[in-house]
Amino acid sequence: MTEDKDKDLSEVLCVNNQVKTANGNEKSDSDLLQTKVYKKRWLMLSLFILYTGMSNFQWIQYSIISNIVTRYYGVSSLTVDWTAMSFMGYYVIFILPTTYMVDRWGLRWSNIIGCSVTCLGSWIKVLSVNPDRFYVTFIGQSLVASTQTIVLTLPGRLAAQWFDANEVSTATSLSIFGNQMGIALSFLITPIIVKNHESLDDIGAGLSHLFWGVAIIMSIALLLVITLFEEDPKLPPSKTRALQKLKQMEVEESIIQPIKRLFKNKYYLLLCNSYGLSIGVLNVVGTLLNQIYLAHFEHGEEDAGRIGLAMIITGMIGSVSFGVILDKTHKYKETTVSVYFLSMCGQILFSTFTFLEIKWMVYLSAIFLGYFLVGYVALGYEMCAEYTYPESEEITAGILNVANNVYGIVLILIMGRLLEVYGDIPVHVGLCTTLIIGCVTTMLTKDVQRRQDAKNGSHYIGVEQSDKDKECNGREKN
């Protein structure tokens, strides 16, 4: 594995030596690796957080009030679950065309399209406030869900294109932070606005207020993205990014070649499965939380929302803190294994206290679970980047998210059926078992740091350039 890393780095350095200017003159090393970190990177990140947060707000807005939605629209709980699962299903369907779009059209236009489609879906849901219009609300939800291929694959690319190498993990974590903030607000606000009234008209009024608020905020976000979002800084923010761009300039290839290489990367495949199991459990908890909690606590819609809020808020803190830890220590595997193990412990505690119906302990265990389980989301992106550098971030993150969305759909369908037929105990057992399997899989991975190796290697470009030139010339002759 070490030889493969050295080979990849050596090839990138050779590309660095071979890139020509428009006049046919070879650029100097200092020109090729000239970098600058721009202050406007924080504006780009803020715009991305705003619109992706409002997109993810809509993921859970039906499931967290599942019992109310089933009454109002006269549909089954499984149908309501599909409003959340659509975010996973459409991701799998649209991942390849969206990856192609991002690769061809770039960061700016991909974000404009994603924000526009989300805005359109939000306005369609405004028209769905009537007990016989569930199909309208599902159309709107489907449009919002279809943009998840953009929302989930771009945090790593945005961080790599705009942030210094020492800030990449933190920037990725902040992107995830924004996504999770949207979910947290949905857990909190939705049960407050839409209450379980006796009258369906009163429920409809609550839904109308909710949909109008989201649509207006999304319209403002769309205007800001169109006006202010930029594609790429004039100079790359780090030498790691410069090397990556040089290799992509030198070698133009279709999307198939990097996918083939990724499927030969055994540690990346292990990560896809361990990450998929963890985020799959998170999707189950978010989607079925209302039903699981109400099985033990009657009239607990708002409590379920507050528990979801507590999980996501602490998870956001976890995401940022883990990102900072990685930037400072670069101890990727140790951090990942520790977080995964503690996520498993948190799920066991949450399951136990929910079954025992000790409400205050349910809250505490949810906080503990959220800090590690939700916080693990950002770690997965960082491990993905380390295992697969210098492959394009949207391709590697795209496949990673396909895995967790497939696991999410399968687990939600299985656990939802178990909950309906046998109650919540088999669901708790199944979720704990899933995390145990994922934890073991994580321990089997190796501490591979391709991106860090490339970053360290870039420091001696120019210092030992004569040796590198000889190596590259030898490759050309061969």
C-alpha positions as CSV (number, residue, x, y, z in Angstrom):
1,M,0.0,0.0,0.0
2,T,2.9,2.4,0.7
3,E,4.3,1.7,-2.8
4,D,0.9,2.6,-4.3
5,K,0.9,5.9,-2.4
6,D,4.4,6.7,-3.5
7,K,3.5,5.9,-7.1
8,D,0.5,8.2,-7.0
9,L,2.5,11.0,-5.5
10,S,5.3,10.5,-8.0
11,E,2.9,10.7,-10.9
12,V,1.4,13.9,-9.6
13,L,4.8,15.4,-9.3
14,C,5.7,14.4,-12.8
15,V,2.6,16.1,-14.1
16,N,3.8,19.2,-12.2
17,N,7.0,19.1,-14.3
18,Q,5.3,18.6,-17.6
19,V,2.5,21.2,-17.6
20,K,3.2,23.9,-20.3
21,T,2.2,27.5,-20.6
22,A,0.2,28.7,-23.6
23,N,3.5,29.9,-25.2
24,G,5.0,26.5,-24.9
25,N,7.4,27.4,-22.1
26,E,7.6,25.2,-19.1
27,K,6.4,26.9,-15.9
28,S,8.6,27.1,-12.9
29,D,7.6,25.1,-9.8
30,S,6.8,28.3,-7.9
31,D,4.4,29.3,-10.7
32,L,2.7,26.0,-10.8
33,L,2.2,25.7,-7.1
34,Q,1.4,29.4,-6.4
35,T,-1.4,29.5,-3.8
36,K,-3.6,32.1,-2.0
37,V,-6.3,31.8,0.5
38,Y,-9.1,34.3,-0.1
39,K,-11.4,35.8,2.6
40,K,-14.4,35.3,0.4
41,R,-14.2,31.6,1.1
42,W,-16.3,32.2,4.2
43,L,-19.0,33.8,2.0
44,M,-19.1,30.8,-0.3
45,L,-19.3,28.4,2.7
46,S,-22.1,30.5,4.3
47,L,-24.2,30.5,1.1
48,F,-23.8,26.8,0.7
49,I,-24.8,26.2,4.4
50,L,-27.9,28.4,4.0
51,Y,-29.5,26.7,1.1
52,T,-28.4,23.1,1.9
53,G,-29.7,23.6,5.5
54,M,-33.1,24.6,4.2
55,S,-33.1,21.7,1.8
56,N,-32.4,19.2,4.7
57,F,-35.0,21.0,6.8
58,Q,-37.5,19.3,4.6
59,W,-36.1,15.8,4.9
60,I,-37.8,15.0,8.3
61,Q,-40.6,17.6,8.4
62,Y,-43.3,14.9,7.7
63,S,-41.8,12.0,9.6
64,I,-41.3,13.9,12.9
65,I,-45.1,14.5,12.9
66,S,-46.0,11.1,11.3
67,N,-49.1,10.5,13.3
68,I,-50.5,14.0,12.4
69,V,-49.7,13.6,8.7
70,T,-51.3,10.2,8.5
71,R,-54.5,11.7,10.0
72,Y,-54.6,14.8,7.8
73,Y,-53.8,13.2,4.5
74,G,-55.4,9.7,5.3
75,V,-52.2,7.8,4.3
76,S,-50.3,5.0,6.0
77,S,-47.2,5.5,8.2
78,L,-45.1,3.7,5.5
79,T,-46.2,6.3,3.0
80,V,-45.1,9.1,5.3
81,D,-41.8,7.2,5.8
82,W,-41.3,7.4,2.0
83,T,-41.2,11.2,2.2
84,A,-37.9,10.8,4.1
85,M,-36.7,7.8,2.2
86,S,-37.2,9.7,-1.1
87,F,-34.1,11.7,-0.1
88,M,-32.2,8.5,-0.2
89,G,-33.8,6.9,-3.2
90,Y,-33.5,9.9,-5.5
91,Y,-29.8,10.2,-4.5
92,V,-29.1,6.7,-5.8
93,I,-31.0,7.4,-9.0
94,F,-29.4,10.7,-9.9
95,I,-25.9,10.3,-8.6
96,L,-24.3,9.5,-12.0
97,P,-25.9,12.3,-14.0
98,T,-25.3,14.8,-11.2
99,T,-21.7,13.8,-10.9
100,Y,-21.3,14.4,-14.6
101,M,-23.1,17.8,-14.3
102,V,-20.8,18.9,-11.5
103,D,-17.7,17.8,-13.4
104,R,-18.8,19.6,-16.6
105,W,-20.5,22.7,-15.2
106,G,-18.6,23.3,-12.1
107,L,-19.4,24.3,-8.5
108,R,-21.3,27.6,-9.2
109,W,-23.8,26.3,-11.7
110,S,-24.3,23.1,-9.8
111,N,-25.3,25.0,-6.7
112,I,-27.6,27.4,-8.7
113,I,-29.4,24.4,-10.2
114,G,-29.7,22.6,-6.8
115,C,-31.0,25.7,-5.1
116,S,-33.5,26.4,-7.9
117,V,-35.0,22.9,-7.9
118,T,-35.2,23.0,-4.1
119,C,-37.0,26.4,-4.3
120,L,-39.4,25.1,-6.9
121,G,-40.2,22.0,-4.8
122,S,-40.8,24.2,-1.7
123,W,-43.4,26.3,-3.5
124,I,-45.2,23.3,-4.9
125,K,-45.7,22.1,-1.3
126,V,-47.4,25.4,-0.6
127,L,-50.2,24.2,-3.0
128,S,-50.6,20.8,-1.2
129,V,-52.5,21.9,1.9
130,N,-55.6,19.9,1.4
131,P,-56.4,16.4,2.7
132,D,-56.8,15.0,-0.9
133,R,-53.5,16.5,-2.2
134,F,-50.8,14.2,-0.7
135,Y,-49.7,13.5,-4.3
136,V,-48.9,17.2,-4.7
137,T,-46.9,17.4,-1.5
138,F,-45.0,14.3,-2.6
139,I,-44.2,15.9,-5.9
140,G,-42.7,18.9,-4.1
141,Q,-40.8,16.6,-1.7
142,S,-39.4,14.6,-4.6
143,L,-38.0,17.8,-6.3
144,V,-36.3,18.8,-3.1
145,A,-35.1,15.2,-2.5
146,S,-33.6,15.1,-6.0
147,T,-31.1,17.8,-5.1
148,Q,-29.5,15.6,-2.4
149,T,-26.9,14.5,-4.9
150,I,-25.6,18.1,-4.9
151,V,-26.1,18.8,-1.2
152,L,-24.2,15.7,0.0
153,T,-21.4,15.5,-2.5
154,L,-20.2,19.1,-2.6
155,P,-19.0,19.8,1.0
156,G,-15.6,18.1,0.3
157,R,-15.2,19.8,-3.1
158,L,-16.2,23.2,-1.8
159,A,-13.7,22.8,1.1
160,A,-10.9,21.6,-1.3
161,Q,-11.5,24.4,-3.8
162,W,-11.6,27.3,-1.4
163,F,-9.8,26.4,1.9
164,D,-6.2,25.9,2.9
165,A,-5.1,22.3,3.6
166,N,-5.1,23.0,7.3
167,E,-8.7,24.2,7.1
168,V,-10.2,21.5,4.9
169,S,-11.5,19.2,7.6
170,T,-13.0,22.2,9.5
171,A,-14.6,23.6,6.4
172,T,-16.1,20.2,5.5
173,S,-17.4,19.9,9.1
174,L,-19.0,23.3,8.9
175,S,-20.8,22.3,5.6
176,I,-22.1,19.3,7.4
177,F,-22.9,21.5,10.3
178,G,-25.2,23.6,8.1
179,N,-27.0,20.5,6.7
180,Q,-27.6,19.2,10.2
181,M,-28.7,22.6,11.4
182,G,-31.6,22.4,8.9
183,I,-32.6,19.0,10.3
184,A,-32.3,20.3,13.9
185,L,-34.6,23.2,13.1
186,S,-37.1,20.9,11.5
187,F,-37.1,18.6,14.6
188,L,-37.8,21.7,16.7
189,I,-40.1,23.9,14.6
190,T,-42.3,21.4,12.8
191,P,-44.1,20.0,15.9
192,I,-44.5,23.5,17.3
193,I,-46.2,24.9,14.2
194,V,-48.1,21.8,13.2
195,K,-50.0,20.5,16.3
196,N,-52.3,17.5,16.6
197,H,-55.5,19.4,16.6
198,E,-58.9,17.7,16.6
199,S,-59.9,19.8,13.5
200,L,-58.2,18.9,10.2
201,D,-58.6,22.6,9.1
202,D,-56.4,23.7,12.1
203,I,-53.8,21.1,11.1
204,G,-53.9,22.4,7.5
205,A,-53.4,25.9,8.7
206,G,-50.3,24.8,10.6
207,L,-49.0,23.0,7.5
208,S,-49.6,26.1,5.4
209,H,-47.6,28.3,7.7
210,L,-44.8,25.8,7.7
211,F,-44.6,25.5,3.9
212,W,-44.9,29.3,3.2
213,G,-42.0,30.0,5.6
214,V,-39.7,27.5,4.0
215,A,-40.6,28.6,0.5
216,I,-39.9,32.3,1.3
217,I,-36.5,31.5,2.9
218,M,-35.5,29.3,-0.1
219,S,-36.4,32.1,-2.5
220,I,-34.1,34.5,-0.6
221,A,-31.3,31.8,-0.6
222,L,-31.7,31.3,-4.4
223,L,-31.3,35.0,-5.0
224,L,-28.2,35.2,-2.9
225,V,-26.6,32.1,-4.6
226,I,-27.3,33.5,-8.1
227,T,-25.8,36.9,-7.2
228,L,-22.8,36.0,-5.0
229,F,-21.7,32.4,-5.4
230,E,-18.4,32.0,-7.4
231,E,-16.9,29.0,-9.1
232,D,-13.2,28.9,-8.2
233,P,-10.6,31.3,-6.6
234,K,-8.1,32.6,-9.1
235,L,-5.3,30.7,-7.3
236,P,-5.7,27.4,-5.5
237,P,-5.8,27.7,-1.7
238,S,-3.2,24.9,-1.1
239,K,-0.4,23.0,-2.7
240,T,-2.5,19.8,-2.3
241,R,-5.3,21.4,-4.4
242,A,-2.8,22.7,-6.9
243,L,-1.3,19.2,-7.5
244,Q,-4.8,17.8,-7.9
245,K,-5.7,20.3,-10.5
246,L,-2.5,19.7,-12.4
247,K,-3.1,16.0,-12.6
248,Q,-6.7,16.6,-13.8
249,M,-5.5,19.0,-16.4
250,E,-2.9,16.5,-17.7
251,V,-5.1,13.5,-17.7
252,E,-8.6,13.9,-19.1
253,E,-10.7,10.8,-18.6
254,S,-14.3,9.8,-18.3
255,I,-16.1,9.1,-15.1
256,I,-15.7,5.3,-15.6
257,Q,-11.9,5.2,-15.0
258,P,-11.9,6.7,-11.5
259,I,-14.9,4.5,-10.6
260,K,-12.9,1.4,-11.6
261,R,-10.0,2.5,-9.5
262,L,-12.2,3.2,-6.5
263,F,-13.7,-0.3,-6.7
264,K,-10.2,-1.7,-6.5
265,N,-9.5,0.3,-3.3
266,K,-10.4,-2.2,-0.6
267,Y,-10.1,0.2,2.3
268,Y,-12.5,2.6,0.5
269,L,-14.9,-0.2,0.0
270,L,-14.7,-1.1,3.7
271,L,-15.4,2.6,4.5
272,C,-18.4,2.6,2.3
273,N,-19.9,-0.2,4.2
274,S,-19.0,0.9,7.7
275,Y,-20.1,4.5,6.9
276,G,-23.3,3.2,5.3
277,L,-24.2,1.2,8.3
278,S,-23.7,4.1,10.7
279,I,-25.6,6.7,8.6
280,G,-28.2,4.1,7.8
281,V,-28.9,3.8,11.6
282,L,-29.0,7.6,11.8
283,N,-31.6,7.7,9.0
284,V,-33.7,5.1,10.8
285,V,-33.6,7.0,14.1
286,G,-34.6,10.3,12.4
287,T,-37.3,8.7,10.3
288,L,-38.9,6.5,13.0
289,L,-38.3,8.6,16.0
290,N,-41.9,9.9,16.3
291,Q,-43.2,6.3,16.1
292,I,-40.7,4.8,18.5
293,Y,-41.1,7.5,21.1
294,L,-45.0,7.5,20.9
295,A,-44.9,3.8,21.5
296,H,-43.8,4.6,25.1
297,F,-44.9,8.2,25.7
298,E,-48.4,9.2,24.7
299,H,-48.9,12.7,23.2
300,G,-45.2,13.0,22.9
301,E,-44.9,14.7,19.5
302,E,-43.1,17.8,20.7
303,D,-40.9,15.7,23.0
304,A,-39.9,13.6,20.1
305,G,-39.0,16.7,18.2
306,R,-37.0,18.1,21.1
307,I,-35.1,14.8,21.4
308,G,-34.3,14.9,17.6
309,L,-33.2,18.5,18.1
310,A,-30.9,17.6,21.0
311,M,-29.3,14.8,18.9
312,I,-28.6,17.0,15.9
313,I,-27.4,20.0,17.9
314,T,-24.9,18.0,19.8
315,G,-24.0,16.2,16.6
316,M,-23.2,19.5,15.0
317,I,-20.8,20.3,17.8
318,G,-19.3,16.9,17.4
319,S,-18.8,17.4,13.6
320,V,-16.9,20.6,14.1
321,S,-14.9,19.4,17.1
322,F,-13.9,16.2,15.2
323,G,-12.9,18.3,12.2
324,V,-10.7,20.5,14.3
325,I,-9.2,17.4,16.0
326,L,-8.3,15.9,12.6
327,D,-6.8,19.2,11.3
328,K,-4.6,19.4,14.5
329,T,-3.6,15.8,15.0
330,H,-4.2,14.0,11.6
331,K,-5.0,10.8,13.7
332,Y,-7.7,9.7,11.3
333,K,-8.2,6.0,12.2
334,E,-7.9,6.4,15.9
335,T,-10.5,9.2,15.9
336,T,-12.8,7.3,13.6
337,V,-12.7,4.0,15.6
338,S,-13.2,5.9,18.9
339,V,-16.2,7.9,17.6
340,Y,-17.8,4.8,16.0
341,F,-17.5,2.8,19.2
342,L,-19.0,5.6,21.3
343,S,-21.9,5.8,18.8
344,M,-22.6,2.2,19.4
345,C,-22.6,2.8,23.2
346,G,-24.9,5.7,22.7
347,Q,-27.4,3.7,20.7
348,I,-27.4,1.0,23.4
349,L,-28.1,3.6,26.1
350,F,-30.8,5.3,24.1
351,S,-32.6,2.0,23.4
352,T,-32.4,0.9,27.0
353,F,-33.8,4.1,28.5
354,T,-36.6,4.4,25.9
355,F,-37.7,0.8,26.7
356,L,-37.6,1.6,30.5
357,E,-39.5,4.8,29.8
358,I,-37.2,7.1,31.9
359,K,-37.8,10.3,30.0
360,W,-34.9,12.4,31.4
361,M,-32.4,9.6,30.7
362,V,-33.8,9.3,27.1
363,Y,-32.9,13.0,26.6
364,L,-29.4,12.5,28.1
365,S,-28.7,9.3,26.1
366,A,-30.0,11.1,22.9
367,I,-27.5,13.9,23.5
368,F,-24.7,11.4,23.9
369,L,-25.8,9.4,20.8
370,G,-26.1,12.5,18.7
371,Y,-22.7,13.9,19.5
372,F,-21.0,10.8,18.2
373,L,-23.4,9.3,15.6
374,V,-24.2,12.6,13.9
375,G,-20.7,13.9,14.4
376,Y,-19.4,10.8,12.5
377,V,-20.9,12.2,9.3
378,A,-18.0,14.6,8.8
379,L,-15.4,12.0,9.7
380,G,-16.7,9.8,6.9
381,Y,-16.0,12.5,4.3
382,E,-12.5,13.1,5.6
383,M,-11.6,9.4,5.6
384,C,-13.0,9.2,2.1
385,A,-10.7,12.0,1.0
386,E,-7.7,10.4,2.6
387,Y,-8.3,7.0,1.1
388,T,-9.0,8.2,-2.5
389,Y,-6.8,11.3,-3.1
390,P,-6.3,12.6,-5.8
391,E,-9.6,11.4,-7.2
392,S,-12.4,13.9,-7.7
393,E,-14.3,14.6,-4.4
394,E,-17.7,14.5,-5.9
395,I,-17.2,11.0,-7.4
396,T,-15.7,9.6,-4.2
397,A,-18.3,11.2,-1.9
398,G,-21.0,10.3,-4.3
399,I,-20.3,6.6,-4.1
400,L,-19.9,6.9,-0.4
401,N,-23.3,8.4,-0.1
402,V,-24.9,5.8,-2.4
403,A,-23.8,3.2,0.1
404,N,-25.4,5.0,3.1
405,N,-28.6,5.8,1.3
406,V,-29.0,2.2,0.2
407,Y,-28.4,1.0,3.7
408,G,-30.8,3.7,5.0
409,I,-33.7,2.6,2.7
410,V,-33.2,-1.1,3.5
411,L,-32.9,-0.5,7.3
412,I,-35.9,1.9,7.4
413,L,-38.1,-0.6,5.5
414,I,-37.0,-3.5,7.7
415,M,-37.2,-1.6,11.0
416,G,-40.5,0.0,10.0
417,R,-42.0,-3.3,9.4
418,L,-40.7,-4.8,12.7
419,L,-42.1,-1.7,14.5
420,E,-45.5,-2.2,13.0
421,V,-45.7,-6.0,13.6
422,Y,-43.6,-6.6,16.8
423,G,-43.2,-3.2,18.5
424,D,-40.0,-1.2,19.1
425,I,-37.9,-3.8,20.9
426,P,-36.7,-5.7,17.8
427,V,-36.0,-2.3,16.2
428,H,-33.6,-1.3,19.1
429,V,-31.9,-4.7,18.9
430,G,-31.5,-4.4,15.2
431,L,-30.0,-0.9,15.4
432,C,-27.5,-1.8,18.1
433,T,-26.4,-4.9,16.1
434,T,-26.0,-2.9,13.0
435,L,-23.6,-0.5,14.7
436,I,-21.6,-3.4,16.3
437,I,-21.0,-4.8,12.8
438,G,-20.0,-1.3,11.5
439,C,-17.6,-0.8,14.4
440,V,-15.8,-4.1,13.6
441,T,-15.6,-3.2,10.0
442,T,-14.1,0.2,10.9
443,M,-11.4,-1.5,13.0
444,L,-10.4,-3.6,9.9
445,T,-9.5,-0.6,7.9
446,K,-6.0,0.7,7.6
447,D,-4.7,4.2,8.5
448,V,-4.1,5.4,4.9
449,Q,-3.5,9.1,4.4
450,R,-2.9,9.7,0.7
451,R,-3.9,13.4,0.9
452,Q,-1.6,14.1,3.8
453,D,1.2,12.3,2.0
454,A,0.7,14.5,-1.1
455,K,0.6,17.6,1.1
456,N,3.9,16.6,2.8
457,G,5.4,15.7,-0.6
458,S,4.6,19.1,-2.1
459,H,7.0,20.8,0.3
460,Y,10.1,19.2,-1.2
461,I,9.1,20.0,-4.8
462,G,11.9,22.2,-6.1
463,V,14.3,21.1,-3.3
464,E,14.9,17.7,-4.9
465,Q,13.7,18.7,-8.4
466,S,16.6,17.3,-10.3
467,D,15.9,13.8,-9.0
468,K,12.2,14.1,-9.8
469,D,13.0,15.3,-13.3
470,K,15.3,12.3,-13.9
471,E,12.5,10.0,-12.8
472,C,9.9,11.6,-15.0
473,N,12.2,11.6,-18.0
474,G,12.9,7.9,-17.4
475,R,9.1,7.3,-17.5
476,E,8.7,9.2,-20.7
477,K,11.4,7.1,-22.4
478,N,9.7,3.9,-21.2
